[in-house]
């Protein structure tokens, strides 16, 4: 995000915190596509994504006045969305148990590149991964979040994030080779 985009977003967030609904509309428009993709990417049934998208923004509207650091907004937003997805999955018993204690890999490979021709295949293969793998890959490579930001979204340690990304990359490679 460019410096001017960051400043515009900070002003939008400050306007949102004082109740400016036009600013909320603009903020929703800025995050609509990536947030919808993130939410639907975590769900086996994409038709539920719209409800969770709406619930996420309702939570944002209710809590934004308490956001102390406007620079933390993207992490805060994605954490709310993730929590809404997992609440739904727990309610419907679709959530497979996440393994928090995966051993840390010996080597983390941080920058595997894919050609533009592989993009559609990558997105198809992402859909086939376990939710804990999809979410870390989407946050890291689509949302371009740092490992620390991902740890904040997932509410886990930095080591867990590194481990999940490592195993998610392995799972994605395996799926792409099929």
Backbone as CSV, one residue per row, in Angstrom:
resi,resn,N_x,N_y,N_z,CA_x,CA_y,CA_z,C_x,C_y,C_z
1,UNK,0.854,-1.167,0.000,0.000,0.000,0.000,0.909,1.243,0.000
2,UNK,0.613,2.171,-0.871,1.420,3.379,-0.963,1.185,4.267,0.263
3,UNK,2.096,5.183,0.460,1.989,6.099,1.611,0.696,6.917,1.543
4,UNK,0.339,7.381,0.359,-0.896,8.178,0.232,-2.137,7.320,0.503
5,UNK,-2.125,6.061,0.029,-3.251,5.157,0.317,-3.367,4.907,1.818
6,UNK,-2.223,4.765,2.470,-2.218,4.525,3.908,-2.789,5.732,4.661
7,UNK,-2.412,6.933,4.226,-2.941,8.145,4.861,-4.445,8.281,4.630
8,UNK,-4.883,7.984,3.414,-6.320,8.038,3.108,-7.077,7.053,3.996
9,UNK,-6.518,5.856,4.154,-7.174,4.857,4.994,-7.217,5.305,6.451
10,UNK,-6.154,5.919,6.935,-6.144,6.402,8.313,-7.224,7.457,8.534
11,UNK,-7.365,8.369,7.575,-8.409,9.394,7.676,-9.794,8.744,7.639
12,UNK,-9.970,7.771,6.740,-11.247,7.048,6.679,-11.580,6.406,8.019
13,UNK,-10.588,5.767,8.603,-10.807,5.083,9.877,-11.154,6.067,10.987
14,UNK,-10.483,7.195,11.006,-10.802,8.212,12.006,-12.223,8.738,11.804
15,UNK,-12.613,8.921,10.551,-13.987,9.338,10.254,-14.987,8.270,10.697
16,UNK,-14.635,7.008,10.471,-15.508,5.905,10.903,-15.669,5.907,12.418
17,UNK,-14.582,6.202,13.115,-14.632,6.185,14.574,-15.546,7.265,15.146
18,UNK,-15.811,8.303,14.367,-16.744,9.329,14.861,-18.146,9.145,14.270
19,UNK,-18.333,8.015,13.565,-19.671,7.662,13.095,-20.028,8.100,11.690
20,UNK,-19.073,8.466,10.876,-19.327,8.898,9.499,-19.652,7.677,8.634
21,UNK,-20.915,7.519,8.271,-21.344,6.339,7.514,-20.824,6.341,6.077
22,UNK,-20.588,7.510,5.495,-19.985,7.563,4.161,-18.572,6.985,4.191
23,UNK,-17.863,7.238,5.271,-16.512,6.689,5.427,-16.580,5.160,5.558
24,UNK,-17.583,4.650,6.283,-17.762,3.202,6.390,-18.005,2.587,5.018
25,UNK,-18.833,3.229,4.242,-19.121,2.725,2.904,-17.841,2.651,2.078
26,UNK,-17.054,3.684,2.137,-15.800,3.698,1.379,-14.817,2.649,1.899
27,UNK,-14.777,2.471,3.210,-13.890,1.463,3.796,-14.303,0.054,3.373
28,UNK,-15.600,-0.200,3.378,-16.113,-1.499,2.943,-15.743,-1.738,1.479
29,UNK,-15.887,-0.720,0.653,-15.532,-0.861,-0.763,-14.049,-1.183,-0.943
30,UNK,-13.188,-0.608,-0.110,-11.740,-0.865,-0.204,-11.398,-2.324,0.109
31,UNK,-12.108,-2.899,1.063,-11.779,-4.243,1.538,-12.716,-5.323,1.019
32,UNK,-13.727,-4.946,0.268,-14.762,-5.906,-0.125,-14.211,-7.137,-0.836
33,UNK,-13.510,-6.950,-1.936,-13.028,-8.108,-2.715,-12.081,-9.011,-1.925
34,UNK,-11.008,-8.473,-1.338,-10.096,-9.375,-0.634,-10.733,-10.043,0.584
35,UNK,-11.587,-9.314,1.297,-12.212,-9.907,2.479,-13.210,-10.992,2.089
36,UNK,-13.997,-10.762,1.051,-14.927,-11.799,0.574,-14.159,-13.050,0.146
37,UNK,-13.048,-12.850,-0.566,-12.253,-13.991,-1.019,-11.680,-14.748,0.177
38,UNK,-11.185,-14.033,1.152,-10.636,-14.668,2.354,-11.701,-15.491,3.061
39,UNK,-12.858,-14.895,3.281,-13.937,-15.589,3.992,-14.402,-16.814,3.206
40,UNK,-14.677,-16.654,1.928,-15.159,-17.794,1.144,-14.079,-18.861,1.006
41,UNK,-12.819,-18.448,1.042,-11.729,-19.414,0.960,-11.626,-20.315,2.175
42,UNK,-12.152,-19.861,3.303,-12.108,-20.665,4.524,-13.309,-21.589,4.678
43,UNK,-14.310,-21.387,3.842,-15.551,-22.135,3.989,-15.698,-23.202,2.913
44,UNK,-16.234,-24.326,3.301,-16.529,-25.370,2.325,-17.775,-25.005,1.509
45,UNK,-18.639,-24.200,2.089,-19.880,-23.778,1.428,-19.814,-22.266,1.200
46,UNK,-19.398,-21.844,0.017,-19.233,-20.410,-0.240,-20.514,-19.582,-0.113
47,UNK,-21.678,-20.223,-0.202,-22.932,-19.467,-0.097,-23.112,-18.860,1.296
48,UNK,-22.395,-19.345,2.279,-22.473,-18.822,3.647,-21.585,-17.582,3.796
49,UNK,-20.674,-17.395,2.873,-19.693,-16.315,2.966,-20.350,-14.937,3.064
50,UNK,-21.435,-14.734,2.347,-22.096,-13.419,2.373,-22.596,-13.083,3.774
51,UNK,-23.183,-14.062,4.465,-23.654,-13.822,5.836,-22.495,-13.466,6.751
52,UNK,-21.408,-14.196,6.620,-20.256,-13.943,7.484,-19.613,-12.603,7.135
53,UNK,-19.594,-12.261,5.864,-19.094,-10.954,5.442,-19.897,-9.841,6.129
54,UNK,-21.218,-9.976,6.122,-22.087,-8.979,6.759,-21.874,-8.942,8.271
55,UNK,-21.770,-10.124,8.897,-21.537,-10.188,10.344,-20.214,-9.527,10.714
56,UNK,-19.211,-9.718,9.864,-17.899,-9.117,10.113,-18.016,-7.601,10.134
57,UNK,-18.679,-7.041,9.127,-18.787,-5.586,9.065,-19.686,-5.031,10.169
58,UNK,-20.691,-5.790,10.591,-21.500,-5.342,11.728,-20.647,-5.266,12.991
59,UNK,-19.782,-6.254,13.180,-18.878,-6.238,14.331,-17.910,-5.059,14.243
60,UNK,-17.431,-4.772,13.047,-16.523,-3.638,12.859,-17.236,-2.336,13.223
61,UNK,-18.456,-2.160,12.733,-19.215,-0.941,13.019,-19.407,-0.774,14.527
62,UNK,-19.718,-1.857,15.194,-19.967,-1.792,16.641,-18.708,-1.495,17.445
63,UNK,-17.549,-1.989,16.979,-16.327,-1.920,17.788,-15.283,-0.917,17.311
64,UNK,-15.483,-0.279,16.191,-14.414,0.544,15.614,-14.031,1.727,16.495
65,UNK,-14.955,2.216,17.277,-14.615,3.352,18.141,-13.564,2.967,19.183
66,UNK,-13.444,1.684,19.467,-12.456,1.220,20.438,-11.109,0.870,19.839
67,UNK,-10.986,0.954,18.524,-9.711,0.648,17.869,-8.740,1.788,18.145
68,UNK,-7.689,1.495,18.901,-6.758,2.535,19.327,-5.694,2.843,18.281
69,UNK,-5.284,1.841,17.522,-4.226,2.022,16.530,-4.815,1.772,15.146
70,UNK,-5.070,2.838,14.399,-5.696,2.678,13.088,-4.797,1.932,12.110
71,UNK,-3.476,1.921,12.365,-2.567,1.153,11.504,-2.801,-0.348,11.638
72,UNK,-3.401,-0.756,12.736,-3.659,-2.177,12.981,-4.977,-2.636,12.365
73,UNK,-5.678,-1.759,11.662,-7.001,-2.101,11.148,-7.033,-3.368,10.292
74,UNK,-6.145,-3.537,9.280,-6.253,-4.755,8.457,-6.142,-6.044,9.283
75,UNK,-5.212,-6.073,10.220,-5.061,-7.259,11.068,-6.322,-7.453,11.908
76,UNK,-6.826,-6.385,12.476,-8.033,-6.429,13.298,-9.225,-6.923,12.487
77,UNK,-9.388,-6.386,11.273,-10.491,-6.781,10.397,-10.429,-8.269,10.054
78,UNK,-9.259,-8.745,9.639,-9.131,-10.147,9.256,-9.277,-11.075,10.456
79,UNK,-8.895,-10.613,11.613,-9.094,-11.430,12.811,-10.578,-11.561,13.124
80,UNK,-11.311,-10.468,13.002,-12.765,-10.526,13.216,-13.394,-11.486,12.206
81,UNK,-13.014,-11.353,10.929,-13.577,-12.226,9.887,-13.255,-13.685,10.174
82,UNK,-11.996,-13.956,10.524,-11.597,-15.337,10.831,-12.408,-15.875,12.011
83,UNK,-12.553,-15.067,13.039,-13.319,-15.519,14.205,-14.769,-15.799,13.841
84,UNK,-15.356,-14.984,12.985,-16.738,-15.214,12.551,-16.848,-16.529,11.762
85,UNK,-15.874,-16.789,10.893,-15.866,-18.049,10.132,-15.778,-19.237,11.084
86,UNK,-14.838,-19.168,12.026,-14.651,-20.294,12.924,-15.816,-20.463,13.891
87,UNK,-16.461,-19.375,14.289,-17.680,-19.491,15.092,-18.735,-20.278,14.319
88,UNK,-18.894,-19.924,13.045,-19.867,-20.632,12.202,-19.490,-22.114,12.075
89,UNK,-18.230,-22.384,11.831,-17.802,-23.775,11.667,-17.989,-24.573,12.950
90,UNK,-17.722,-23.951,14.091,-17.940,-24.648,15.367,-19.425,-24.917,15.581
91,UNK,-20.256,-23.908,15.264,-21.708,-24.087,15.431,-22.230,-25.216,14.560
92,UNK,-21.699,-25.330,13.364,-22.202,-26.353,12.443,-21.364,-27.620,12.483
93,UNK,-20.403,-27.656,13.389,-19.540,-28.829,13.595,-18.762,-29.219,12.340
94,UNK,-18.404,-28.235,11.521,-17.636,-28.506,10.307,-16.141,-28.310,10.511
95,UNK,-15.776,-27.786,11.669,-14.378,-27.449,11.905,-13.589,-28.684,12.292
96,UNK,-12.573,-28.987,11.500,-11.680,-30.066,11.890,-10.721,-29.527,12.932
97,UNK,-10.255,-30.365,13.799,-9.366,-29.925,14.872,-8.062,-29.400,14.286
98,UNK,-7.710,-28.184,14.700,-6.453,-27.594,14.255,-5.334,-28.095,15.156
99,UNK,-4.239,-28.404,14.556,-3.086,-28.863,15.326,-2.188,-27.666,15.619
100,UNK,-2.177,-27.212,16.862,-1.375,-26.053,17.244,0.080,-26.438,17.511
101,UNK,0.342,-27.696,17.715,1.672,-28.105,18.126,2.448,-28.800,17.035
102,UNK,2.305,-28.360,15.786,3.101,-28.941,14.718,4.563,-28.628,14.962
103,UNK,5.465,-29.587,14.717,6.879,-29.286,14.929,7.343,-28.228,13.932
104,UNK,8.234,-27.368,14.386,8.770,-26.337,13.499,9.641,-26.991,12.441
105,UNK,9.468,-26.621,11.182,10.284,-27.202,10.126,11.715,-26.705,10.229
106,UNK,12.611,-27.468,9.671,14.020,-27.100,9.700,14.331,-25.924,8.810
107,UNK,13.606,-25.770,7.739,13.882,-24.694,6.786,12.569,-24.133,6.275
108,UNK,12.426,-22.849,6.386,11.236,-22.177,5.878,11.602,-21.534,4.556
109,UNK,10.921,-21.940,3.495,11.155,-21.377,2.169,10.111,-20.292,1.959
110,UNK,10.542,-19.023,1.929,9.611,-17.914,1.978,9.136,-17.398,0.639
111,UNK,9.779,-17.737,-0.456,9.338,-17.062,-1.675,9.320,-17.989,-2.881
112,UNK,8.392,-18.895,-2.866,8.143,-19.703,-4.053,7.305,-18.854,-4.995
113,UNK,7.712,-18.757,-6.241,6.971,-17.937,-7.194,6.212,-18.830,-8.168
114,UNK,5.047,-18.370,-8.589,4.242,-19.080,-9.567,4.073,-18.167,-10.765
115,UNK,4.066,-18.748,-11.933,3.872,-17.945,-13.144,2.406,-17.532,-13.238
116,UNK,2.108,-16.495,-13.997,0.707,-16.059,-14.146,-0.205,-17.162,-14.685
117,UNK,0.350,-18.046,-15.509,-0.486,-19.132,-16.060,-0.951,-20.099,-14.972
118,UNK,-0.212,-20.157,-13.872,-0.566,-21.082,-12.797,-1.596,-20.515,-11.822
119,UNK,-1.936,-19.231,-11.958,-2.808,-18.585,-10.972,-4.145,-19.298,-10.799
120,UNK,-4.810,-19.630,-11.886,-6.115,-20.303,-11.774,-5.967,-21.658,-11.099
121,UNK,-4.916,-22.369,-11.446,-4.672,-23.679,-10.835,-4.396,-23.527,-9.336
122,UNK,-3.640,-22.517,-8.961,-3.335,-22.284,-7.552,-4.625,-22.031,-6.780
123,UNK,-5.502,-21.187,-7.314,-6.754,-20.886,-6.625,-7.638,-22.129,-6.497
124,UNK,-7.671,-22.960,-7.533,-8.429,-24.223,-7.447,-7.841,-25.136,-6.383
125,UNK,-6.537,-25.242,-6.366,-5.871,-26.113,-5.401,-5.997,-25.576,-3.973
126,UNK,-5.984,-24.267,-3.818,-6.171,-23.674,-2.483,-7.483,-24.130,-1.871
127,UNK,-8.527,-24.176,-2.691,-9.851,-24.590,-2.213,-9.858,-26.005,-1.643
128,UNK,-8.902,-26.832,-2.091,-8.863,-28.229,-1.664,-8.067,-28.430,-0.374
129,UNK,-7.371,-27.407,0.093,-6.552,-27.519,1.293,-7.395,-27.420,2.557
130,UNK,-6.812,-27.875,3.655,-7.456,-27.739,4.963,-7.567,-26.254,5.310
131,UNK,-8.563,-25.863,6.095,-8.749,-24.436,6.421,-7.518,-23.768,7.021
132,UNK,-6.812,-24.450,7.905,-5.641,-23.834,8.537,-4.512,-23.594,7.536
133,UNK,-4.476,-24.383,6.477,-3.495,-24.155,5.416,-3.939,-23.031,4.488
134,UNK,-5.209,-23.049,4.118,-5.729,-22.000,3.227,-5.553,-20.622,3.839
135,UNK,-5.926,-20.490,5.113,-5.910,-19.165,5.715,-4.512,-18.570,5.792
136,UNK,-3.506,-19.365,6.153,-2.160,-18.783,6.243,-1.610,-18.417,4.870
137,UNK,-1.889,-19.240,3.867,-1.415,-18.917,2.519,-2.115,-17.684,1.970
138,UNK,-3.409,-17.580,2.213,-4.144,-16.421,1.718,-3.682,-15.144,2.416
139,UNK,-3.474,-15.208,3.715,-3.022,-14.018,4.440,-1.615,-13.610,4.024
140,UNK,-0.741,-14.597,3.831,0.651,-14.291,3.495,0.811,-13.810,2.056
141,UNK,0.233,-14.544,1.121,0.527,-14.281,-0.276,-0.529,-13.447,-0.997
142,UNK,-1.761,-13.500,-0.576,-2.786,-12.680,-1.212,-2.947,-11.340,-0.493
143,UNK,-2.922,-11.376,0.826,-3.061,-10.142,1.601,-1.713,-9.530,1.940
144,UNK,-0.640,-10.242,1.662,0.732,-9.783,1.870,0.995,-9.339,3.307
145,UNK,0.463,-10.101,4.244,0.696,-9.808,5.657,2.026,-10.414,6.076
146,UNK,2.651,-9.785,7.034,3.901,-10.317,7.591,3.561,-11.505,8.495
147,UNK,4.575,-12.283,8.846,4.355,-13.409,9.748,3.794,-12.905,11.084
148,UNK,4.297,-11.773,11.559,3.826,-11.214,12.823,2.355,-10.818,12.733
149,UNK,1.956,-10.206,11.630,0.551,-9.831,11.457,-0.336,-11.074,11.396
150,UNK,0.130,-12.103,10.709,-0.636,-13.353,10.634,-0.786,-13.948,12.029
151,UNK,0.280,-13.919,12.818,0.220,-14.427,14.194,-0.841,-13.670,14.992
152,UNK,-0.952,-12.366,14.754,-1.962,-11.576,15.449,-3.367,-11.949,14.982
153,UNK,-3.541,-12.146,13.682,-4.857,-12.538,13.160,-5.264,-13.892,13.732
154,UNK,-4.324,-14.844,13.742,-4.639,-16.206,14.184,-4.565,-16.383,15.688
155,UNK,-4.024,-15.379,16.384,-3.836,-15.452,17.830,-2.974,-16.660,18.217
156,UNK,-1.811,-16.753,17.559,-0.894,-17.847,17.843,0.530,-17.319,17.775
157,UNK,1.481,-18.177,18.063,2.883,-17.752,18.085,3.443,-17.612,16.677
158,UNK,4.542,-16.894,16.582,5.233,-16.718,15.311,5.720,-18.071,14.787
159,UNK,6.187,-18.915,15.664,6.648,-20.256,15.268,5.528,-21.086,14.665
160,UNK,4.332,-20.966,15.232,3.180,-21.689,14.697,2.849,-21.204,13.298
161,UNK,2.929,-19.895,13.088,2.667,-19.337,11.757,3.683,-19.867,10.758
162,UNK,4.948,-19.836,11.114,6.001,-20.332,10.209,5.783,-21.801,9.885
163,UNK,5.438,-22.557,10.894,5.187,-23.981,10.706,3.995,-24.220,9.787
164,UNK,2.909,-23.507,10.042,1.713,-23.680,9.212,1.973,-23.284,7.764
165,UNK,2.709,-22.201,7.572,3.017,-21.782,6.205,3.871,-22.837,5.515
166,UNK,4.830,-23.361,6.227,5.676,-24.412,5.649,4.836,-25.618,5.219
167,UNK,4.011,-26.113,6.127,3.205,-27.293,5.818,2.119,-26.983,4.787
168,UNK,1.624,-25.753,4.795,0.626,-25.354,3.796,1.245,-25.333,2.402
169,UNK,2.472,-24.846,2.305,3.162,-24.849,1.009,3.371,-26.275,0.515
170,UNK,3.747,-27.158,1.433,3.922,-28.563,1.052,2.599,-29.153,0.558
171,UNK,1.520,-28.865,1.281,0.207,-29.383,0.886,-0.224,-28.801,-0.458
172,UNK,0.050,-27.532,-0.694,-0.304,-26.898,-1.960,0.507,-27.513,-3.109
173,UNK,1.791,-27.718,-2.886,2.622,-28.350,-3.918,2.090,-29.739,-4.253
174,UNK,1.767,-30.485,-3.228,1.258,-31.844,-3.430,-0.046,-31.808,-4.234
175,UNK,-0.919,-30.876,-3.889,-2.197,-30.749,-4.586,-1.981,-30.316,-6.029
176,UNK,-1.020,-29.437,-6.258,-0.759,-28.962,-7.618,-0.121,-30.037,-8.492
177,UNK,0.585,-30.968,-7.884,1.211,-32.043,-8.650,0.216,-33.109,-9.080
178,UNK,-0.944,-33.130,-8.453,-1.965,-34.127,-8.807,-2.547,-33.860,-10.140
